[in-house]
Structure formats: C-alpha cells, structure tokens
Amino acid sequence: MQNWQDQRVCVNCFEDDGIKQFIKKNADSNGCYFCETKSQKPIATCLFWSEYHL
Ligand SMILES: [Zn+2]
C-alpha cells in the first residue's frame, strides 16, 4: 500500500488557484508523484497537512 501522506504533488495536477498558491509557497520537492513531472527547482509539496486533503 502506498504511503499517500508522503506523496508530493505539483501545480500542474490542480486547477484550483488556492491549491496552486499553497503548493508554490510550500514546494519542497523537485518531482511530482502523480504526473511524474521533474524540475530543477522545487515544484511540488505534500498536501496532507494543508487544508486541501487529497
Ligand atoms: Zn503533477
């Protein structure tokens, strides 16, 4: 079973501006678990502790 609490997601995976803002502000990972986007700088974060639970 996947430990989904630790999965990072990027802004490309969401339409909602509020979520995008949160991800940009808290980005701490260079890769997205869902769309597998990779970047040189942090583009993804874990939403588990935010108000936007997956
Ligand atoms: Zn993504």
mmCIF file of the protein (N, C-alpha, C, O) and its ligand, coordinates in Angstrom:
data_MODEL
# 
_entry.id   MODEL 
# 
loop_
_entity.id 
_entity.type 
_entity.pdbx_number_of_molecules 
1 polymer     1 
2 non-polymer 1 
# 
_entity_poly.entity_id                      1 
_entity_poly.type                           'polypeptide(L)' 
_entity_poly.nstd_linkage                   no 
_entity_poly.nstd_monomer                   no 
_entity_poly.pdbx_seq_one_letter_code       MQNWQDQRVCVNCFEDDGIKQFIKKNADSNGCYFCETKSQKPIATCLFWSEYHL 
_entity_poly.pdbx_seq_one_letter_code_can   MQNWQDQRVCVNCFEDDGIKQFIKKNADSNGCYFCETKSQKPIATCLFWSEYHL 
_entity_poly.pdbx_strand_id                 A 
# 
loop_
_entity_poly_seq.entity_id 
_entity_poly_seq.num 
_entity_poly_seq.mon_id 
_entity_poly_seq.hetero 
1 1  MET n 
1 2  GLN n 
1 3  ASN n 
1 4  TRP n 
1 5  GLN n 
1 6  ASP n 
1 7  GLN n 
1 8  ARG n 
1 9  VAL n 
1 10 CYS n 
1 11 VAL n 
1 12 ASN n 
1 13 CYS n 
1 14 PHE n 
1 15 GLU n 
1 16 ASP n 
1 17 ASP n 
1 18 GLY n 
1 19 ILE n 
1 20 LYS n 
1 21 GLN n 
1 22 PHE n 
1 23 ILE n 
1 24 LYS n 
1 25 LYS n 
1 26 ASN n 
1 27 ALA n 
1 28 ASP n 
1 29 SER n 
1 30 ASN n 
1 31 GLY n 
1 32 CYS n 
1 33 TYR n 
1 34 PHE n 
1 35 CYS n 
1 36 GLU n 
1 37 THR n 
1 38 LYS n 
1 39 SER n 
1 40 GLN n 
1 41 LYS n 
1 42 PRO n 
1 43 ILE n 
1 44 ALA n 
1 45 THR n 
1 46 CYS n 
1 47 LEU n 
1 48 PHE n 
1 49 TRP n 
1 50 SER n 
1 51 GLU n 
1 52 TYR n 
1 53 HIS n 
1 54 LEU n 
# 
loop_
_struct_asym.id 
_struct_asym.entity_id 
A 1 
B 2 
# 
loop_
_chem_comp.id 
_chem_comp.type 
_chem_comp.mon_nstd_flag 
ALA 'L-peptide linking' y 
ARG 'L-peptide linking' y 
ASN 'L-peptide linking' y 
ASP 'L-peptide linking' y 
CYS 'L-peptide linking' y 
GLN 'L-peptide linking' y 
GLU 'L-peptide linking' y 
GLY 'peptide linking'   y 
HIS 'L-peptide linking' y 
ILE 'L-peptide linking' y 
LEU 'L-peptide linking' y 
LYS 'L-peptide linking' y 
MET 'L-peptide linking' y 
PHE 'L-peptide linking' y 
PRO 'L-peptide linking' y 
SER 'L-peptide linking' y 
THR 'L-peptide linking' y 
TRP 'L-peptide linking' y 
TYR 'L-peptide linking' y 
VAL 'L-peptide linking' y 
ZN  non-polymer         . 
# 
_pdbx_entity_nonpoly.entity_id   2 
_pdbx_entity_nonpoly.name        ? 
_pdbx_entity_nonpoly.comp_id     ZN 
# 
_pdbx_nonpoly_scheme.asym_id         B 
_pdbx_nonpoly_scheme.entity_id       2 
_pdbx_nonpoly_scheme.mon_id          ZN 
_pdbx_nonpoly_scheme.ndb_seq_num     1 
_pdbx_nonpoly_scheme.pdb_seq_num     101 
_pdbx_nonpoly_scheme.auth_seq_num    101 
_pdbx_nonpoly_scheme.pdb_mon_id      ZN 
_pdbx_nonpoly_scheme.auth_mon_id     ZN 
_pdbx_nonpoly_scheme.pdb_strand_id   A 
_pdbx_nonpoly_scheme.pdb_ins_code    . 
# 
loop_
_atom_site.group_PDB 
_atom_site.id 
_atom_site.type_symbol 
_atom_site.label_atom_id 
_atom_site.label_alt_id 
_atom_site.label_comp_id 
_atom_site.label_asym_id 
_atom_site.label_entity_id 
_atom_site.label_seq_id 
_atom_site.pdbx_PDB_ins_code 
_atom_site.Cartn_x 
_atom_site.Cartn_y 
_atom_site.Cartn_z 
_atom_site.occupancy 
_atom_site.B_iso_or_equiv 
_atom_site.pdbx_formal_charge 
_atom_site.auth_seq_id 
_atom_site.auth_comp_id 
_atom_site.auth_asym_id 
_atom_site.auth_atom_id 
_atom_site.pdbx_PDB_model_num 
ATOM   1   N  N  . MET A 1 1  ? 0.836  -1.206 0.000   1.00 0.00 ? 1   MET A N  1 
ATOM   2   C  CA . MET A 1 1  ? 0.000  0.000  0.000   1.00 0.00 ? 1   MET A CA 1 
ATOM   3   C  C  . MET A 1 1  ? 0.870  1.255  0.000   1.00 0.00 ? 1   MET A C  1 
ATOM   4   O  O  . MET A 1 1  ? 1.860  1.330  0.727   1.00 0.00 ? 1   MET A O  1 
ATOM   5   N  N  . GLN A 1 2  ? 0.507  2.212  -0.795  1.00 0.00 ? 2   GLN A N  1 
ATOM   6   C  CA . GLN A 1 2  ? 1.267  3.455  -0.885  1.00 0.00 ? 2   GLN A CA 1 
ATOM   7   C  C  . GLN A 1 2  ? 1.051  4.299  0.365   1.00 0.00 ? 2   GLN A C  1 
ATOM   8   O  O  . GLN A 1 2  ? -0.047 4.373  0.915   1.00 0.00 ? 2   GLN A O  1 
ATOM   9   N  N  . ASN A 1 3  ? 2.134  4.928  0.788   1.00 0.00 ? 3   ASN A N  1 
ATOM   10  C  CA . ASN A 1 3  ? 2.007  5.877  1.885   1.00 0.00 ? 3   ASN A CA 1 
ATOM   11  C  C  . ASN A 1 3  ? 1.659  7.241  1.299   1.00 0.00 ? 3   ASN A C  1 
ATOM   12  O  O  . ASN A 1 3  ? 2.540  8.075  1.090   1.00 0.00 ? 3   ASN A O  1 
ATOM   13  N  N  . TRP A 1 4  ? 0.385  7.464  1.038   1.00 0.00 ? 4   TRP A N  1 
ATOM   14  C  CA . TRP A 1 4  ? -0.033 8.652  0.285   1.00 0.00 ? 4   TRP A CA 1 
ATOM   15  C  C  . TRP A 1 4  ? 0.214  9.951  1.045   1.00 0.00 ? 4   TRP A C  1 
ATOM   16  O  O  . TRP A 1 4  ? 0.250  11.025 0.444   1.00 0.00 ? 4   TRP A O  1 
ATOM   17  N  N  . GLN A 1 5  ? 0.385  9.859  2.368   1.00 0.00 ? 5   GLN A N  1 
ATOM   18  C  CA . GLN A 1 5  ? 0.662  11.089 3.118   1.00 0.00 ? 5   GLN A CA 1 
ATOM   19  C  C  . GLN A 1 5  ? 1.974  11.721 2.698   1.00 0.00 ? 5   GLN A C  1 
ATOM   20  O  O  . GLN A 1 5  ? 2.163  12.929 2.844   1.00 0.00 ? 5   GLN A O  1 
ATOM   21  N  N  . ASP A 1 6  ? 2.895  10.892 2.167   1.00 0.00 ? 6   ASP A N  1 
ATOM   22  C  CA . ASP A 1 6  ? 4.215  11.385 1.793   1.00 0.00 ? 6   ASP A CA 1 
ATOM   23  C  C  . ASP A 1 6  ? 4.325  11.738 0.320   1.00 0.00 ? 6   ASP A C  1 
ATOM   24  O  O  . ASP A 1 6  ? 5.370  12.220 -0.116  1.00 0.00 ? 6   ASP A O  1 
ATOM   25  N  N  . GLN A 1 7  ? 3.286  11.513 -0.448  1.00 0.00 ? 7   GLN A N  1 
ATOM   26  C  CA . GLN A 1 7  ? 3.374  11.791 -1.873  1.00 0.00 ? 7   GLN A CA 1 
ATOM   27  C  C  . GLN A 1 7  ? 3.327  13.287 -2.129  1.00 0.00 ? 7   GLN A C  1 
ATOM   28  O  O  . GLN A 1 7  ? 2.548  14.029 -1.531  1.00 0.00 ? 7   GLN A O  1 
ATOM   29  N  N  . ARG A 1 8  ? 4.215  13.707 -3.067  1.00 0.00 ? 8   ARG A N  1 
ATOM   30  C  CA . ARG A 1 8  ? 4.247  15.127 -3.420  1.00 0.00 ? 8   ARG A CA 1 
ATOM   31  C  C  . ARG A 1 8  ? 3.471  15.367 -4.706  1.00 0.00 ? 8   ARG A C  1 
ATOM   32  O  O  . ARG A 1 8  ? 3.506  14.554 -5.629  1.00 0.00 ? 8   ARG A O  1 
ATOM   33  N  N  . VAL A 1 9  ? 2.778  16.480 -4.751  1.00 0.00 ? 9   VAL A N  1 
ATOM   34  C  CA . VAL A 1 9  ? 2.013  16.824 -5.946  1.00 0.00 ? 9   VAL A CA 1 
ATOM   35  C  C  . VAL A 1 9  ? 2.401  18.223 -6.419  1.00 0.00 ? 9   VAL A C  1 
ATOM   36  O  O  . VAL A 1 9  ? 2.742  19.088 -5.612  1.00 0.00 ? 9   VAL A O  1 
ATOM   37  N  N  . CYS A 1 10 ? 2.345  18.436 -7.741  1.00 0.00 ? 10  CYS A N  1 
ATOM   38  C  CA . CYS A 1 10 ? 2.753  19.718 -8.303  1.00 0.00 ? 10  CYS A CA 1 
ATOM   39  C  C  . CYS A 1 10 ? 1.545  20.536 -8.751  1.00 0.00 ? 10  CYS A C  1 
ATOM   40  O  O  . CYS A 1 10 ? 0.412  20.056 -8.744  1.00 0.00 ? 10  CYS A O  1 
ATOM   41  N  N  . VAL A 1 11 ? 1.812  21.784 -9.141  1.00 0.00 ? 11  VAL A N  1 
ATOM   42  C  CA . VAL A 1 11 ? 0.723  22.687 -9.529  1.00 0.00 ? 11  VAL A CA 1 
ATOM   43  C  C  . VAL A 1 11 ? 0.022  22.228 -10.797 1.00 0.00 ? 11  VAL A C  1 
ATOM   44  O  O  . VAL A 1 11 ? -1.146 22.552 -11.010 1.00 0.00 ? 11  VAL A O  1 
ATOM   45  N  N  . ASN A 1 12 ? 0.720  21.479 -11.642 1.00 0.00 ? 12  ASN A N  1 
ATOM   46  C  CA . ASN A 1 12 ? 0.122  21.027 -12.902 1.00 0.00 ? 12  ASN A CA 1 
ATOM   47  C  C  . ASN A 1 12 ? -1.038 20.075 -12.672 1.00 0.00 ? 12  ASN A C  1 
ATOM   48  O  O  . ASN A 1 12 ? -1.879 19.885 -13.550 1.00 0.00 ? 12  ASN A O  1 
ATOM   49  N  N  . CYS A 1 13 ? -1.078 19.487 -11.506 1.00 0.00 ? 13  CYS A N  1 
ATOM   50  C  CA . CYS A 1 13 ? -2.104 18.491 -11.229 1.00 0.00 ? 13  CYS A CA 1 
ATOM   51  C  C  . CYS A 1 13 ? -3.404 19.102 -10.720 1.00 0.00 ? 13  CYS A C  1 
ATOM   52  O  O  . CYS A 1 13 ? -4.385 18.390 -10.504 1.00 0.00 ? 13  CYS A O  1 
ATOM   53  N  N  . PHE A 1 14 ? -3.412 20.426 -10.526 1.00 0.00 ? 14  PHE A N  1 
ATOM   54  C  CA . PHE A 1 14 ? -4.602 21.054 -9.962  1.00 0.00 ? 14  PHE A CA 1 
ATOM   55  C  C  . PHE A 1 14 ? -5.052 22.272 -10.743 1.00 0.00 ? 14  PHE A C  1 
ATOM   56  O  O  . PHE A 1 14 ? -4.232 22.987 -11.319 1.00 0.00 ? 14  PHE A O  1 
ATOM   57  N  N  . GLU A 1 15 ? -6.337 22.505 -10.763 1.00 0.00 ? 15  GLU A N  1 
ATOM   58  C  CA . GLU A 1 15 ? -6.910 23.681 -11.408 1.00 0.00 ? 15  GLU A CA 1 
ATOM   59  C  C  . GLU A 1 15 ? -7.137 24.793 -10.391 1.00 0.00 ? 15  GLU A C  1 
ATOM   60  O  O  . GLU A 1 15 ? -7.091 25.975 -10.730 1.00 0.00 ? 15  GLU A O  1 
ATOM   61  N  N  . ASP A 1 16 ? -7.378 24.411 -9.158  1.00 0.00 ? 16  ASP A N  1 
ATOM   62  C  CA . ASP A 1 16 ? -7.776 25.365 -8.130  1.00 0.00 ? 16  ASP A CA 1 
ATOM   63  C  C  . ASP A 1 16 ? -6.644 26.316 -7.769  1.00 0.00 ? 16  ASP A C  1 
ATOM   64  O  O  . ASP A 1 16 ? -5.550 25.869 -7.424  1.00 0.00 ? 16  ASP A O  1 
ATOM   65  N  N  . ASP A 1 17 ? -6.891 27.632 -7.843  1.00 0.00 ? 17  ASP A N  1 
ATOM   66  C  CA . ASP A 1 17 ? -5.864 28.628 -7.562  1.00 0.00 ? 17  ASP A CA 1 
ATOM   67  C  C  . ASP A 1 17 ? -5.376 28.567 -6.125  1.00 0.00 ? 17  ASP A C  1 
ATOM   68  O  O  . ASP A 1 17 ? -4.193 28.775 -5.856  1.00 0.00 ? 17  ASP A O  1 
ATOM   69  N  N  . GLY A 1 18 ? -6.274 28.284 -5.214  1.00 0.00 ? 18  GLY A N  1 
ATOM   70  C  CA . GLY A 1 18 ? -5.884 28.205 -3.814  1.00 0.00 ? 18  GLY A CA 1 
ATOM   71  C  C  . GLY A 1 18 ? -4.873 27.096 -3.589  1.00 0.00 ? 18  GLY A C  1 
ATOM   72  O  O  . GLY A 1 18 ? -3.896 27.273 -2.862  1.00 0.00 ? 18  GLY A O  1 
ATOM   73  N  N  . ILE A 1 19 ? -5.109 25.971 -4.203  1.00 0.00 ? 19  ILE A N  1 
ATOM   74  C  CA . ILE A 1 19 ? -4.187 24.842 -4.069  1.00 0.00 ? 19  ILE A CA 1 
ATOM   75  C  C  . ILE A 1 19 ? -2.856 25.162 -4.742  1.00 0.00 ? 19  ILE A C  1 
ATOM   76  O  O  . ILE A 1 19 ? -1.793 24.850 -4.206  1.00 0.00 ? 19  ILE A O  1 
ATOM   77  N  N  . LYS A 1 20 ? -2.919 25.790 -5.923  1.00 0.00 ? 20  LYS A N  1 
ATOM   78  C  CA . LYS A 1 20 ? -1.688 26.150 -6.627  1.00 0.00 ? 20  LYS A CA 1 
ATOM   79  C  C  . LYS A 1 20 ? -0.833 27.094 -5.783  1.00 0.00 ? 20  LYS A C  1 
ATOM   80  O  O  . LYS A 1 20 ? 0.384  26.932 -5.690  1.00 0.00 ? 20  LYS A O  1 
ATOM   81  N  N  . GLN A 1 21 ? -1.488 28.082 -5.170  1.00 0.00 ? 21  GLN A N  1 
ATOM   82  C  CA . GLN A 1 21 ? -0.762 29.015 -4.311  1.00 0.00 ? 21  GLN A CA 1 
ATOM   83  C  C  . GLN A 1 21 ? -0.085 28.279 -3.166  1.00 0.00 ? 21  GLN A C  1 
ATOM   84  O  O  . GLN A 1 21 ? 1.075  28.532 -2.841  1.00 0.00 ? 21  GLN A O  1 
ATOM   85  N  N  . PHE A 1 22 ? -0.830 27.369 -2.567  1.00 0.00 ? 22  PHE A N  1 
ATOM   86  C  CA . PHE A 1 22 ? -0.284 26.610 -1.443  1.00 0.00 ? 22  PHE A CA 1 
ATOM   87  C  C  . PHE A 1 22 ? 0.918  25.786 -1.877  1.00 0.00 ? 22  PHE A C  1 
ATOM   88  O  O  . PHE A 1 22 ? 1.934  25.759 -1.182  1.00 0.00 ? 22  PHE A O  1 
ATOM   89  N  N  . ILE A 1 23 ? 0.815  25.125 -2.998  1.00 0.00 ? 23  ILE A N  1 
ATOM   90  C  CA . ILE A 1 23 ? 1.908  24.274 -3.474  1.00 0.00 ? 23  ILE A CA 1 
ATOM   91  C  C  . ILE A 1 23 ? 3.141  25.114 -3.781  1.00 0.00 ? 23  ILE A C  1 
ATOM   92  O  O  . ILE A 1 23 ? 4.254  24.743 -3.409  1.00 0.00 ? 23  ILE A O  1 
ATOM   93  N  N  . LYS A 1 24 ? 2.948  26.252 -4.465  1.00 0.00 ? 24  LYS A N  1 
ATOM   94  C  CA . LYS A 1 24 ? 4.086  27.121 -4.796  1.00 0.00 ? 24  LYS A CA 1 
ATOM   95  C  C  . LYS A 1 24 ? 4.777  27.608 -3.533  1.00 0.00 ? 24  LYS A C  1 
ATOM   96  O  O  . LYS A 1 24 ? 6.006  27.649 -3.466  1.00 0.00 ? 24  LYS A O  1 
ATOM   97  N  N  . LYS A 1 25 ? 3.999  27.972 -2.549  1.00 0.00 ? 25  LYS A N  1 
ATOM   98  C  CA . LYS A 1 25 ? 4.549  28.523 -1.312  1.00 0.00 ? 25  LYS A CA 1 
ATOM   99  C  C  . LYS A 1 25 ? 5.276  27.465 -0.496  1.00 0.00 ? 25  LYS A C  1 
ATOM   100 O  O  . LYS A 1 25 ? 6.238  27.771 0.208   1.00 0.00 ? 25  LYS A O  1 
ATOM   101 N  N  . ASN A 1 26 ? 4.823  26.235 -0.589  1.00 0.00 ? 26  ASN A N  1 
ATOM   102 C  CA . ASN A 1 26 ? 5.373  25.184 0.271   1.00 0.00 ? 26  ASN A CA 1 
ATOM   103 C  C  . ASN A 1 26 ? 6.179  24.131 -0.483  1.00 0.00 ? 26  ASN A C  1 
ATOM   104 O  O  . ASN A 1 26 ? 6.536  23.092 0.072   1.00 0.00 ? 26  ASN A O  1 
ATOM   105 N  N  . ALA A 1 27 ? 6.461  24.413 -1.756  1.00 0.00 ? 27  ALA A N  1 
ATOM   106 C  CA . ALA A 1 27 ? 7.168  23.428 -2.577  1.00 0.00 ? 27  ALA A CA 1 
ATOM   107 C  C  . ALA A 1 27 ? 8.475  22.992 -1.928  1.00 0.00 ? 27  ALA A C  1 
ATOM   108 O  O  . ALA A 1 27 ? 9.314  23.826 -1.589  1.00 0.00 ? 27  ALA A O  1 
ATOM   109 N  N  . ASP A 1 28 ? 8.644  21.698 -1.759  1.00 0.00 ? 28  ASP A N  1 
ATOM   110 C  CA . ASP A 1 28 ? 9.859  21.168 -1.137  1.00 0.00 ? 28  ASP A CA 1 
ATOM   111 C  C  . ASP A 1 28 ? 10.349 19.918 -1.868  1.00 0.00 ? 28  ASP A C  1 
ATOM   112 O  O  . ASP A 1 28 ? 11.190 19.178 -1.358  1.00 0.00 ? 28  ASP A O  1 
ATOM   113 N  N  . SER A 1 29 ? 9.814  19.694 -3.061  1.00 0.00 ? 29  SER A N  1 
ATOM   114 C  CA . SER A 1 29 ? 10.215 18.520 -3.826  1.00 0.00 ? 29  SER A CA 1 
ATOM   115 C  C  . SER A 1 29 ? 10.355 18.872 -5.304  1.00 0.00 ? 29  SER A C  1 
ATOM   116 O  O  . SER A 1 29 ? 9.602  19.689 -5.834  1.00 0.00 ? 29  SER A O  1 
ATOM   117 N  N  . ASN A 1 30 ? 11.331 18.244 -5.962  1.00 0.00 ? 30  ASN A N  1 
ATOM   118 C  CA . ASN A 1 30 ? 11.578 18.520 -7.383  1.00 0.00 ? 30  ASN A CA 1 
ATOM   119 C  C  . ASN A 1 30 ? 10.738 17.658 -8.313  1.00 0.00 ? 30  ASN A C  1 
ATOM   120 O  O  . ASN A 1 30 ? 10.759 17.851 -9.528  1.00 0.00 ? 30  ASN A O  1 
ATOM   121 N  N  . GLY A 1 31 ? 10.010 16.722 -7.758  1.00 0.00 ? 31  GLY A N  1 
ATOM   122 C  CA . GLY A 1 31 ? 9.237  15.820 -8.609  1.00 0.00 ? 31  GLY A CA 1 
ATOM   123 C  C  . GLY A 1 31 ? 7.823  15.641 -8.108  1.00 0.00 ? 31  GLY A C  1 
ATOM   124 O  O  . GLY A 1 31 ? 7.543  15.716 -6.912  1.00 0.00 ? 31  GLY A O  1 
ATOM   125 N  N  . CYS A 1 32 ? 6.927  15.400 -9.078  1.00 0.00 ? 32  CYS A N  1 
ATOM   126 C  CA . CYS A 1 32 ? 5.537  15.156 -8.734  1.00 0.00 ? 32  CYS A CA 1 
ATOM   127 C  C  . CYS A 1 32 ? 5.242  13.658 -8.795  1.00 0.00 ? 32  CYS A C  1 
ATOM   128 O  O  . CYS A 1 32 ? 5.611  12.984 -9.757  1.00 0.00 ? 32  CYS A O  1 
ATOM   129 N  N  . TYR A 1 33 ? 4.592  13.159 -7.790  1.00 0.00 ? 33  TYR A N  1 
ATOM   130 C  CA . TYR A 1 33 ? 4.281  11.740 -7.729  1.00 0.00 ? 33  TYR A CA 1 
ATOM   131 C  C  . TYR A 1 33 ? 3.217  11.340 -8.759  1.00 0.00 ? 33  TYR A C  1 
ATOM   132 O  O  . TYR A 1 33 ? 3.276  10.255 -9.336  1.00 0.00 ? 33  TYR A O  1 
ATOM   133 N  N  . PHE A 1 34 ? 2.254  12.227 -8.976  1.00 0.00 ? 34  PHE A N  1 
ATOM   134 C  CA . PHE A 1 34 ? 1.121  11.878 -9.825  1.00 0.00 ? 34  PHE A CA 1 
ATOM   135 C  C  . PHE A 1 34 ? 1.425  12.001 -11.315 1.00 0.00 ? 34  PHE A C  1 
ATOM   136 O  O  . PHE A 1 34 ? 1.224  11.043 -12.061 1.00 0.00 ? 34  PHE A O  1 
ATOM   137 N  N  . CYS A 1 35 ? 1.909  13.164 -11.762 1.00 0.00 ? 35  CYS A N  1 
ATOM   138 C  CA . CYS A 1 35 ? 2.157  13.351 -13.191 1.00 0.00 ? 35  CYS A CA 1 
ATOM   139 C  C  . CYS A 1 35 ? 3.619  13.100 -13.533 1.00 0.00 ? 35  CYS A C  1 
ATOM   140 O  O  . CYS A 1 35 ? 3.995  13.141 -14.705 1.00 0.00 ? 35  CYS A O  1 
ATOM   141 N  N  . GLU A 1 36 ? 4.453  12.840 -12.519 1.00 0.00 ? 36  GLU A N  1 
ATOM   142 C  CA . GLU A 1 36 ? 5.866  12.497 -12.705 1.00 0.00 ? 36  GLU A CA 1 
ATOM   143 C  C  . GLU A 1 36 ? 6.663  13.599 -13.386 1.00 0.00 ? 36  GLU A C  1 
ATOM   144 O  O  . GLU A 1 36 ? 7.661  13.331 -14.054 1.00 0.00 ? 36  GLU A O  1 
ATOM   145 N  N  . THR A 1 37 ? 6.223  14.829 -13.215 1.00 0.00 ? 37  THR A N  1 
ATOM   146 C  CA . THR A 1 37 ? 6.987  15.978 -13.681 1.00 0.00 ? 37  THR A CA 1 
ATOM   147 C  C  . THR A 1 37 ? 8.257  16.103 -12.855 1.00 0.00 ? 37  THR A C  1 
ATOM   148 O  O  . THR A 1 37 ? 8.244  15.920 -11.638 1.00 0.00 ? 37  THR A O  1 
ATOM   149 N  N  . LYS A 1 38 ? 9.362  16.421 -13.541 1.00 0.00 ? 38  LYS A N  1 
ATOM   150 C  CA . LYS A 1 38 ? 10.620 16.634 -12.843 1.00 0.00 ? 38  LYS A CA 1 
ATOM   151 C  C  . LYS A 1 38 ? 11.128 18.038 -13.140 1.00 0.00 ? 38  LYS A C  1 
ATOM   152 O  O  . LYS A 1 38 ? 10.977 18.531 -14.258 1.00 0.00 ? 38  LYS A O  1 
ATOM   153 N  N  . SER A 1 39 ? 11.731 18.684 -12.145 1.00 0.00 ? 39  SER A N  1 
ATOM   154 C  CA . SER A 1 39 ? 12.227 20.040 -12.336 1.00 0.00 ? 39  SER A CA 1 
ATOM   155 C  C  . SER A 1 39 ? 13.515 20.250 -11.572 1.00 0.00 ? 39  SER A C  1 
ATOM   156 O  O  . SER A 1 39 ? 13.854 19.473 -10.679 1.00 0.00 ? 39  SER A O  1 
ATOM   157 N  N  . GLN A 1 40 ? 14.242 21.318 -11.931 1.00 0.00 ? 40  GLN A N  1 
ATOM   158 C  CA . GLN A 1 40 ? 15.486 21.635 -11.238 1.00 0.00 ? 40  GLN A CA 1 
ATOM   159 C  C  . GLN A 1 40 ? 15.212 22.304 -9.893  1.00 0.00 ? 40  GLN A C  1 
ATOM   160 O  O  . GLN A 1 40 ? 16.045 22.264 -8.987  1.00 0.00 ? 40  GLN A O  1 
ATOM   161 N  N  . LYS A 1 41 ? 14.050 22.910 -9.777  1.00 0.00 ? 41  LYS A N  1 
ATOM   162 C  CA . LYS A 1 41 ? 13.704 23.586 -8.532  1.00 0.00 ? 41  LYS A CA 1 
ATOM   163 C  C  . LYS A 1 41 ? 12.441 22.971 -7.947  1.00 0.00 ? 41  LYS A C  1 
ATOM   164 O  O  . LYS A 1 41 ? 11.707 22.271 -8.644  1.00 0.00 ? 41  LYS A O  1 
ATOM   165 N  N  . PRO A 1 42 ? 12.191 23.227 -6.680  1.00 0.00 ? 42  PRO A N  1 
ATOM   166 C  CA . PRO A 1 42 ? 11.004 22.650 -6.034  1.00 0.00 ? 42  PRO A CA 1 
ATOM   167 C  C  . PRO A 1 42 ? 9.713  23.078 -6.714  1.00 0.00 ? 42  PRO A C  1 
ATOM   168 O  O  . PRO A 1 42 ? 9.463  24.269 -6.899  1.00 0.00 ? 42  PRO A O  1 
ATOM   169 N  N  . ILE A 1 43 ? 8.914  22.123 -7.077  1.00 0.00 ? 43  ILE A N  1 
ATOM   170 C  CA . ILE A 1 43 ? 7.641  22.405 -7.755  1.00 0.00 ? 43  ILE A CA 1 
ATOM   171 C  C  . ILE A 1 43 ? 6.473  21.705 -7.080  1.00 0.00 ? 43  ILE A C  1 
ATOM   172 O  O  . ILE A 1 43 ? 5.313  21.938 -7.421  1.00 0.00 ? 43  ILE A O  1 
ATOM   173 N  N  . ALA A 1 44 ? 6.790  20.847 -6.122  1.00 0.00 ? 44  ALA A N  1 
ATOM   174 C  CA . ALA A 1 44 ? 5.713  20.047 -5.553  1.00 0.00 ? 44  ALA A CA 1 
ATOM   175 C  C  . ALA A 1 44 ? 5.814  19.987 -4.033  1.00 0.00 ? 44  ALA A C  1 
ATOM   176 O  O  . ALA A 1 44 ? 6.885  20.172 -3.455  1.00 0.00 ? 44  ALA A O  1 
ATOM   177 N  N  . THR A 1 45 ? 4.688  19.728 -3.410  1.00 0.00 ? 45  THR A N  1 
ATOM   178 C  CA . THR A 1 45 ? 4.673  19.600 -1.960  1.00 0.00 ? 45  THR A CA 1 
ATOM   179 C  C  . THR A 1 45 ? 3.622  18.585 -1.531  1.00 0.00 ? 45  THR A C  1 
ATOM   180 O  O  . THR A 1 45 ? 2.808  18.126 -2.332  1.00 0.00 ? 45  THR A O  1 
ATOM   181 N  N  . CYS A 1 46 ? 3.663  18.257 -0.269  1.00 0.00 ? 46  CYS A N  1 
ATOM   182 C  CA . CYS A 1 46 ? 2.692  17.323 0.268   1.00 0.00 ? 46  CYS A CA 1 
ATOM   183 C  C  . CYS A 1 46 ? 1.479  18.093 0.776   1.00 0.00 ? 46  CYS A C  1 
ATOM   184 O  O  . CYS A 1 46 ? 1.613  19.043 1.547   1.00 0.00 ? 46  CYS A O  1 
ATOM   185 N  N  . LEU A 1 47 ? 0.314  17.682 0.343   1.00 0.00 ? 47  LEU A N  1 
ATOM   186 C  CA . LEU A 1 47 ? -0.907 18.388 0.743   1.00 0.00 ? 47  LEU A CA 1 
ATOM   187 C  C  . LEU A 1 47 ? -1.522 17.835 2.018   1.00 0.00 ? 47  LEU A C  1 
ATOM   188 O  O  . LEU A 1 47 ? -2.535 18.344 2.500   1.00 0.00 ? 47  LEU A O  1 
ATOM   189 N  N  . PHE A 1 48 ? -0.917 16.810 2.552   1.00 0.00 ? 48  PHE A N  1 
ATOM   190 C  CA . PHE A 1 48 ? -1.549 16.111 3.662   1.00 0.00 ? 48  PHE A CA 1 
ATOM   191 C  C  . PHE A 1 48 ? -1.819 17.015 4.863   1.00 0.00 ? 48  PHE A C  1 
ATOM   192 O  O  . PHE A 1 48 ? -2.855 16.901 5.518   1.00 0.00 ? 48  PHE A O  1 
ATOM   193 N  N  . TRP A 1 49 ? -0.870 17.919 5.143   1.00 0.00 ? 49  TRP A N  1 
ATOM   194 C  CA . TRP A 1 49 ? -1.024 18.761 6.322   1.00 0.00 ? 49  TRP A CA 1 
ATOM   195 C  C  . TRP A 1 49 ? -1.722 20.085 6.000   1.00 0.00 ? 49  TRP A C  1 
ATOM   196 O  O  . TRP A 1 49 ? -1.937 20.904 6.893   1.00 0.00 ? 49  TRP A O  1 
ATOM   197 N  N  . SER A 1 50 ? -2.068 20.291 4.757   1.00 0.00 ? 50  SER A N  1 
ATOM   198 C  CA . SER A 1 50 ? -2.764 21.519 4.396   1.00 0.00 ? 50  SER A CA 1 
ATOM   199 C  C  . SER A 1 50 ? -4.262 21.341 4.585   1.00 0.00 ? 50  SER A C  1 
ATOM   200 O  O  . SER A 1 50 ? -4.730 20.292 5.026   1.00 0.00 ? 50  SER A O  1 
ATOM   201 N  N  . GLU A 1 51 ? -4.987 22.367 4.250   1.00 0.00 ? 51  GLU A N  1 
ATOM   202 C  CA . GLU A 1 51 ? -6.446 22.271 4.326   1.00 0.00 ? 51  GLU A CA 1 
ATOM   203 C  C  . GLU A 1 51 ? -7.006 21.534 3.112   1.00 0.00 ? 51  GLU A C  1 
ATOM   204 O  O  . GLU A 1 51 ? -8.193 21.215 3.052   1.00 0.00 ? 51  GLU A O  1 
ATOM   205 N  N  . TYR A 1 52 ? -6.113 21.268 2.135   1.00 0.00 ? 52  TYR A N  1 
ATOM   206 C  CA . TYR A 1 52 ? -6.567 20.597 0.927   1.00 0.00 ? 52  TYR A CA 1 
ATOM   207 C  C  . TYR A 1 52 ? -6.224 19.120 0.963   1.00 0.00 ? 52  TYR A C  1 
ATOM   208 O  O  . TYR A 1 52 ? -5.324 18.663 0.259   1.00 0.00 ? 52  TYR A O  1 
ATOM   209 N  N  . HIS A 1 53 ? -6.917 18.406 1.754   1.00 0.00 ? 53  HIS A N  1 
ATOM   210 C  CA . HIS A 1 53 ? -6.650 16.969 1.840   1.00 0.00 ? 53  HIS A CA 1 
ATOM   211 C  C  . HIS A 1 53 ? -7.012 16.282 0.539   1.00 0.00 ? 53  HIS A C  1 
ATOM   212 O  O  . HIS A 1 53 ? -8.020 16.600 -0.091  1.00 0.00 ? 53  HIS A O  1 
ATOM   213 N  N  . LEU A 1 54 ? -6.190 15.354 0.155   1.00 0.00 ? 54  LEU A N  1 
ATOM   214 C  CA . LEU A 1 54 ? -6.471 14.598 -1.069  1.00 0.00 ? 54  LEU A CA 1 
ATOM   215 C  C  . LEU A 1 54 ? -7.611 13.606 -0.819  1.00 0.00 ? 54  LEU A C  1 
ATOM   216 O  O  . LEU A 1 54 ? -8.000 12.872 -1.728  1.00 0.00 ? 54  LEU A O  1 
HETATM 217 ZN ZN . ZN  B 2 .  ? 1.894  16.837 -11.013 1.00 0.00 2 101 ZN  A ZN 1 
# 
